[in-house]
Amino acid sequence: MAGIVGYGAYVPKYRIKSETIAEVWGEDPDRIQKGLGIMEKAVPASDEDSATLSVEAARIAMKRAQVSPSEIGAVYVGSESHPYAVKPTATMVAQALGTIPNLTAADLEFACKAGTAGMQMCMGMVDSSMVKYGLAIGADTAQGRPGDALEYSAAAGAAAYLIGQDSESLAVIEDTFSYTTDTPDFWRRSKSDYPSHGGRFTGEPAYFKHVQGAFNGLMEKMDEKIENYDHFIFHQPNAKFPKAVAKKLGVSKEKIEPGMLVPTIGNTYSGNAPLALANVLDHAKPGERIFVTSFGSGAGSDAFSIQVTDKIEERRRDGYPLSHFIENKEYVTYAIYAKLRKKYKGM
């Protein structure tokens, strides 16, 4: 089996509070916060994009794994905010990490689950001995139309996972399962600056159907039970959906709390579930089991069953924990936020 040899996570230091955005658009801050459960979100600096975020997270993952860049055989970067429309992010990341030319690299896009799709691809390549190590990254600087509900949640962040053989792993990936349909709940046309969404349609026909489909599919495939897991992670477009799906599935609130990041950093899209997993791994004990279910609009979910090994405590000594980036923050005004996110046209 393949497993996680190293992991790293990064969140920009800038934040904007939901109440700051609400005041600009004449919204009730309490209603917004109660409805979405998001207090503030991470905002990228003017010189940060999905490529730079990916490099920051990947360097931490490499430091923890103590693996030479020359041993990496695959680099996949999942994002829906790649810096270039035609020019791979993965090659820039690989070059920055110092990898050698004889590797495969590609950009992935599947809304918020492109990062977990990359993890599955690396698992297959490692399991088949095509590569010794594969690097999967989920990173985004998500967009939200001014005044739209997405503006309160669309955030920035990245998480990287170095996948290798289970004998070297700090956490073994026991199995994975995906559930996919053509459900148009969220989209962005070519040359459009901001995405569109189906409002409440994004919930029942999209998020809940696919998250539950992947969750139940992997549970049945492995013949497992909820009580056999210590932590559960569900994709977090807001704070309400993961709590609601956990309740539907019979997962206790205590088992999802360690991975709940959206209230304090927002929805990091392709980095969403991978960042939540990083935060759980920062605190998990050897032997604990983690169940992860991502979601990407369009739509699909990837589920993973992961067991932490006794290598976890030694490996996570190297590199910053995710809490370092979450706690070290600087708030910005809406005017600065709009400038950083290039919402002023003509600049």
C-alpha positions in Angstrom: 0.0 0.0 0.0 1.0 3.6 -0.6 1.2 6.1 2.3 2.0 9.7 3.3 5.7 10.0 3.7 5.7 13.8 4.3 3.1 16.6 4.4 3.1 20.3 4.6 0.5 23.1 4.7 0.6 26.9 4.1 -1.9 29.7 4.6 -1.2 33.4 3.7 -1.0 35.8 6.7 -3.6 38.3 5.5 -7.2 38.0 6.7 -10.4 39.8 6.2 -13.3 39.5 8.6 -16.8 38.5 7.3 -18.2 41.6 9.1 -15.8 43.8 7.1 -17.2 42.5 3.8 -20.8 42.6 5.1 -20.5 46.3 6.0 -19.5 47.2 2.5 -22.5 45.5 1.0 -25.0 46.6 3.6 -25.5 43.1 4.9 -26.2 42.0 8.5 -22.8 40.6 9.8 -24.6 38.4 12.4 -26.8 36.9 9.7 -23.9 36.2 7.4 -21.8 34.6 10.2 -24.7 32.6 11.4 -25.6 31.4 7.9 -22.1 30.5 6.8 -20.3 30.0 10.1 -17.3 31.8 8.7 -15.7 34.5 10.8 -12.8 35.4 8.6 -10.9 34.1 5.6 -7.3 34.0 4.3 -6.3 36.4 1.6 -3.2 36.0 -0.6 -0.6 38.8 -0.8 0.0 40.6 -4.1 3.0 38.3 -4.9 1.2 35.1 -3.9 -0.6 32.7 -6.2 -1.3 29.0 -6.4 2.3 28.3 -7.6 4.0 30.1 -4.7 1.5 28.6 -2.1 2.3 25.2 -3.5 6.0 25.7 -3.2 5.7 26.8 0.4 3.6 23.7 1.4 5.7 21.3 -0.7 9.0 22.5 1.0 7.6 21.6 4.4 6.4 18.2 3.1 9.9 17.6 1.7 11.6 18.6 4.9 9.5 16.3 6.9 10.0 13.3 4.5 13.8 13.9 4.3 13.5 12.8 0.6 15.9 14.0 -2.1 14.1 16.0 -4.9 15.8 13.7 -7.4 13.7 10.8 -6.1 10.4 12.4 -6.9 8.9 10.9 -10.1 5.6 12.8 -10.3 4.3 16.2 -9.4 0.6 17.0 -9.6 -0.9 20.4 -8.7 -4.6 20.6 -8.3 -6.2 24.0 -8.4 -9.0 26.0 -10.1 -6.9 29.2 -9.9 -3.7 28.2 -11.8 -1.7 31.4 -12.6 -1.7 30.7 -16.3 -4.5 29.5 -18.6 -1.8 27.8 -20.7 1.4 27.1 -18.8 1.6 24.4 -16.2 1.9 25.3 -12.5 3.4 21.8 -11.8 6.6 22.5 -13.8 7.2 25.7 -11.9 6.7 24.0 -8.5 9.0 21.0 -9.6 11.7 23.4 -10.7 11.5 25.4 -7.4 11.9 22.2 -5.4 15.0 21.2 -7.4 13.6 18.1 -9.0 15.4 16.6 -12.1 13.9 16.6 -15.6 13.0 12.9 -15.8 9.6 13.1 -14.0 6.0 13.5 -15.0 4.2 16.6 -14.0 0.7 18.0 -14.7 -2.0 20.4 -13.5 -5.3 19.1 -12.4 -8.6 20.8 -12.1 -11.8 19.5 -10.5 -13.2 22.3 -8.5 -12.3 21.7 -4.8 -11.2 18.1 -5.1 -8.3 18.3 -7.6 -5.8 18.0 -4.7 -7.3 14.6 -3.5 -7.4 13.4 -7.1 -3.7 14.0 -7.3 -3.2 12.0 -4.2 -5.0 9.1 -5.9 -2.9 9.4 -9.0 0.3 9.3 -6.9 -1.0 6.3 -5.0 -1.5 4.4 -8.2 1.9 5.3 -9.6 3.7 4.3 -6.3 1.7 1.1 -6.0 2.6 0.1 -9.5 6.3 1.0 -9.0 6.2 3.5 -11.8 7.7 6.1 -9.4 9.3 5.9 -6.0 7.6 9.1 -4.7 4.8 11.3 -6.0 4.0 14.8 -4.9 0.3 15.8 -4.8 -0.7 19.4 -4.0 -4.0 21.1 -3.5 -3.7 24.9 -3.8 -6.0 27.8 -4.6 -6.5 31.6 -4.4 -10.2 31.3 -4.8 -12.3 33.9 -6.6 -15.6 35.4 -5.4 -17.7 38.0 -7.3 -18.0 41.3 -5.3 -21.2 41.2 -3.2 -21.8 37.5 -3.9 -22.1 34.9 -1.1 -18.8 33.4 -2.3 -16.9 36.5 -1.3 -17.3 35.6 2.3 -15.8 32.1 1.8 -13.4 32.0 -1.2 -10.0 31.9 0.4 -6.4 31.0 -0.2 -4.2 28.1 1.1 -2.3 25.0 0.1 -1.4 21.5 1.3 1.2 19.1 -0.1 1.5 15.3 0.3 4.5 13.2 -0.6 3.3 9.7 -1.4 5.6 6.7 -1.1 5.6 3.1 0.1 3.8 2.3 3.3 7.0 1.1 5.0 8.2 4.7 5.1 4.9 6.3 5.8 3.8 8.5 8.7 0.3 7.5 7.7 -0.8 4.6 5.5 -3.6 5.1 3.0 -5.6 1.9 3.5 -8.0 2.4 0.6 -9.9 5.0 -1.4 -13.2 5.3 -3.2 -14.7 8.0 -5.5 -18.3 9.0 -6.4 -18.8 11.1 -9.5 -21.7 12.5 -11.6 -22.3 15.3 -14.0 -24.0 17.8 -11.7 -23.7 21.5 -12.8 -23.8 23.2 -9.4 -20.8 25.5 -9.9 -18.9 26.7 -12.9 -16.8 29.4 -14.5 -16.7 30.0 -18.2 -13.5 30.7 -20.1 -12.5 34.4 -19.7 -15.0 35.0 -16.9 -13.4 36.6 -13.8 -15.7 35.0 -11.3 -17.5 31.7 -10.9 -21.3 31.2 -10.9 -23.2 28.8 -8.7 -26.6 27.3 -8.3 -27.3 28.7 -4.9 -29.1 26.2 -2.7 -28.8 23.7 -5.5 -25.2 23.3 -4.5 -26.4 21.5 -1.3 -28.8 18.6 -1.8 -28.2 17.4 -5.4 -24.5 18.2 -5.2 -22.6 18.3 -1.9 -24.6 15.9 0.2 -25.3 13.4 -2.5 -21.7 13.0 -3.5 -20.1 13.2 0.0 -22.5 10.6 1.3 -22.0 8.5 -1.8 -18.2 8.4 -1.4 -18.4 7.9 2.3 -20.9 5.0 2.1 -19.0 3.5 -0.8 -15.7 3.3 1.0 -17.3 2.1 4.2 -19.0 -0.7 2.3 -15.9 -1.5 0.3 -13.8 -1.9 3.4 -16.6 -3.4 5.5 -15.9 -0.7 8.2 -17.8 1.1 10.9 -17.8 4.7 12.1 -16.7 3.7 15.6 -13.5 2.3 14.1 -12.3 5.8 13.3 -11.0 8.6 15.5 -11.3 11.5 13.1 -13.5 12.5 10.2 -12.9 15.2 7.6 -15.6 16.4 5.3 -15.1 19.1 2.7 -16.0 22.5 4.1 -17.6 25.0 1.7 -19.0 26.6 4.8 -19.3 25.5 8.5 -22.8 24.2 8.2 -22.5 21.6 5.5 -19.9 19.4 7.1 -21.7 19.4 10.4 -25.0 18.6 8.7 -23.5 15.7 6.7 -21.8 14.3 9.8 -25.1 14.3 11.6 -26.8 12.5 8.7 -24.1 9.9 8.7 -24.0 9.4 12.4 -20.6 10.9 13.0 -20.2 12.7 16.4 -19.3 16.4 16.5 -16.2 15.7 18.5 -14.7 13.6 15.7 -14.9 16.4 13.1 -13.8 19.3 15.2 -10.0 18.9 14.7 -10.4 19.3 11.0 -12.8 22.2 11.0 -10.8 25.1 9.6 -13.3 27.0 7.4 -14.5 29.3 10.3 -11.1 30.8 10.6 -9.5 30.6 7.2 -12.4 30.2 4.8 -12.9 27.7 1.9 -9.5 27.1 0.3 -11.1 25.1 -2.5 -8.5 22.5 -3.7 -6.6 23.0 -0.5 -9.7 22.5 1.7 -9.8 18.8 2.6 -5.9 18.5 2.3 -5.4 21.3 4.8 -8.0 19.8 7.2 -6.1 16.5 7.0 -2.8 18.3 7.7 -4.3 19.9 10.8 -5.5 16.5 12.0 -2.0 14.9 11.3 -0.4 17.7 13.3 -2.2 16.4 16.4 -2.9 12.7 15.7 -1.4 9.8 17.7 0.1 6.6 16.3 -2.6 4.1 15.6 -5.4 6.6 15.1 -7.5 6.3 12.0 -8.8 9.2 9.8 -11.6 9.1 7.3 -11.4 11.9 4.7 -14.1 12.9 2.2 -13.4 15.7 -0.3 -15.9 17.3 -2.7 -15.6 19.1 -6.0 -18.4 20.8 -7.7 -19.3 19.5 -11.1 -19.4 17.0 -9.2 -17.5 14.3 -7.3 -16.1 13.2 -4.0 -13.0 11.2 -3.0 -12.9 9.2 0.2 -9.8 7.9 2.0 -9.2 5.6 4.9 -5.9 6.5 6.6 -4.1 5.1 9.6 -1.3 7.0 11.4 1.9 5.1 12.1 4.5 5.5 14.8 6.7 7.6 12.5 4.3 10.6 12.8 5.8 12.1 15.9 9.3 12.2 14.6 8.4 13.5 11.1 6.2 16.4 12.2 9.1 17.9 14.3 10.4 19.3 11.1 8.6 22.1 9.4 6.0 24.5 10.7 2.6 23.1 11.9 -0.4 24.5 10.2 -1.3 26.4 13.4 1.7 28.6 12.9 0.2 30.1 9.7 -3.3 30.2 11.1 -2.3 32.1 14.2 0.2 34.5 12.6 -2.2 36.8 10.8 -2.8 40.4 9.8 -6.2 41.9 9.1 -6.9 44.1 6.1 -9.6 46.5 5.1 -12.0 45.8 2.2 -10.1 48.3 0.1 -6.8 46.5 0.6 -8.5 43.2 0.1 -10.0 44.3 -3.2 -6.5 45.6 -4.3 -4.8 42.3 -3.4 -7.5 40.3 -5.2 -7.3 42.5 -8.2 -11.0 43.4 -8.1 -10.1 46.9 -9.3 -10.2 46.7 -13.1 -7.8 48.7 -15.2 -4.9 48.5 -12.7 
